[in-house]
C-alpha cells in the first residue's frame, strides 16, 4: 500500500468512533463498513492530512485512489472522491480509466453521484475526445451506474447543459424499472428546469413513457 494511503489510514483509524459507525452503516443499508467519522470531523481530518502531506502526487494518483477504494470502510472512498474534487482541474485525460473503475466498484449513490456530478462533469468539459469516447460507451452499458453517470454528469452545467443530449440519453433509458435510473432522470430534468423550465415542462408533457418517479422529480420545483 502506498505510504500516502497508509498515513491517511492511520489518521482515520485513530479517530474512529465505533458508536457512530453502526448508525452510519445502517443509514447506507448495510452496504459498507464505517469507521464512524461524521462529515465535519471527516472534512477537518482530510484538510489536516493535506496540510501535512500535500495532495496525492499526480503520477501516483491512480495507485492511491485504488488503495483507498480497496479499504473496507467507506470513509476511505469518500477521501478518494475528495482528492479527485480538489484535483479535477489538473487531472490528465487518462485518469478516466481510474474514474470508470471507481464508478463500477463498490457502487452506490454516495460515491457515484459525487463522481458523476463533479469529477466526470469537469473532465468531460476539459477533454471533449474523452467525453465522446466514454459517453458513447457508458450510455449503452449494462451497468446502470455508468448509465446514471451519463444522466448526471451535466448537473453543474446549468445554462451550458446540452439539453438535446440529455433528452436522448433519457429516452434510451425509458422503460427501466431501476430506481436509480428513474430518479436520475427526474433529478437531471429538475436541475435543468432551474435555468430553463419551459423545455422541461414540454419534455415531461410529451414523453408518455416517462416513469412517474421521473415525472414527479422533474416537476418538483416548477409545477405542471
N, C-alpha and C positions, 0 to 999 in steps of 0.2 A: 504494500500500500504506500502511496506517495507520502513523503514527510509532511506536506502541506495538509493532506487529509488527516493524517494521524494527529497533528496538532489541533485541528478543529474537533476531531473525535474526542480527544482528551478534555477539551474545554467544555463541550456539551455534556459529556458523561459526568463531569464534576458538578454540573448544575442540574442534573436530572432530579425530577420530583415525581416519584412513583405514585403519590396520591393524586396527582393531576393526570398521570399517564392513562389510567383506566378510563376516566370520562372522555378524554380526547380520543382514545381508541374507539369507544362506544359511539361517539358522535360520527365517526367515519365508518360506521357499520362494521367494525372489527376487521377492516381491510388490512390495517397496518399496525405495527407496534409503535409506541411513542416513548420518548424519554420524559415527557411531561413538562416541556418548556413552552410556556404560553407566548403569544405574539410579542408583547412588549419586551419581555426578557430575551426572547429569541433575537429580536432586532438589535438589542443592546449588545448581546454576546457576539453576534455576527459583525457588528460595527467594530467592536474591540479587537476581534480576530484580524480584521482587515487592517486596522490601525497598526497592529503589531507585526503582521506578516505580509501586508500588501494583498492585492488581488491575485488570483492564480495566474502564473506566467502564461502568456498566450500559447507558447509551444507545448505546454504541459496541461492545457485546459481539458483536453479530451480525457486524459488519464484520470485527472482529479474528479471530473464530473461522473465518470463511470465508477470510480471508487465510491463516491458519495451515494450513487444510486444503488450500489451493491449492499450498503449497510441496511439493517432491518428497520431501524427507527425512522419514522417519516420526517423528522426534523432535518435529517441529512439531505433528503431530496429537496426540502424547502431551501436549504442552504445553496444547493446546486442551482436552483432557479434564481436565487438571489444574486449569485455571482454572474449568471448569464444576463440578468437585468442590468447590472452595473457595467457590463462589458458589451452590451448588444450593439453599440455603435462602432465597436472596434473589432468585431468578430470577422474572421476570414470566411469566404464563401463555403469552404469545405466543412465547416462546423455543422452544416445542415445534416450531415451523416450522423453525427452525435445527437443532434436535436431529434432526429427521427427515432433513434434508439430510445431516447428518454420518453418520447411520446407513446411508444408501444410497449414499454416495460414498466411494470408497477403502475399501470394506467388507472387513473381516477380523476375526477373533475378538478381536484385541488391543484394538481401539477399540470395537467393537460391544458386547462384554461389559462393559467399563467403563461405557459409557453406559447400557446396559440395567440392570445390577445396582445402579447408584448414581444417576446423574442422572435417568433415567426413573423409577426406583422412587420416588425422593423427590418428583419433580414430580407424579407421579400421585397420591401421597398428599396433597399440598398442594392440588391442583386437581382435584376429582372430575369436573367437567364436561370438562376436558381429557382425563382418563383415559377417560371414556365415549366421547368422540368418536374419539380416536385408537386406542384399543384395538379398537373396532369396525372401524375402517379397516385397521389393521395385521394383525389376526389373519386377515383374508381376503386379504391381499396376495399377489401373485405373487412378491414379493421375499422370499426366505426369511430374509434378515437381519432384516426387520421382524417376521416371524413368530417368529424366535428371540428377539427382544426381548420379545414378549408372553409367551413361556415363562419368561424370566429376570428380568423386572422385579421379581418378588416375592422374589428371593433373600435380601434382607436383612430381610424382614418377620417371619421366624421364626413365632411363635405367631399373629401377626396375618395370616398368609397366608390368602387366600381359596382354600381347597383345592378347593372345588367348581368355582370359576372355572378354576383350574389344570387340573383334570381335563377340563373342557370343551374347553379350548384344546389339550390333549394329544390328545384324541380327534379333533379337527379335523385333526391332523397325522399320524394313524396311516396307515401305508402309504407314508409318504415314504421315498425312498431317499437323501435328503440327509443326509450325515454330521452336519452342524452342527445339523440339526433333531433327529435321534435322540439325539445327545449332549446337547443342551439339555434334552430331555425327561427323560433319566436324571439329569442334574445337578439340575434343579428338584425332582424327586422325592426325590433323596438329601438335598438341603438341608432339605426339609420333614420328612424322617424323623428328623432330629436332635431336634426338639421333640416329634414325634408319629409314631412308627414304625408304629403299628397300621394307620391308613388307607392308608399307602404299601404295606405288605405286601398288604393286601386288594386295592388297586387293581392292583398288579402281578399278583397271582394271578388276578384275574377279567378282566383285559384281555388277551384271547387274541392280538390283533393287535399287541401291543407288540413293537417291534423288539428283537432280542436285545441289541444295544448298550444300548438304553434300560433294559432289564431288569437287565443287569449293573451299570450305573451306579447305578440306583435302590437296589439291594440291597447295594451295596459295603460299607457300614458297619453294616448291621443283620442281614445274613444272610437266608436264606429262611424 
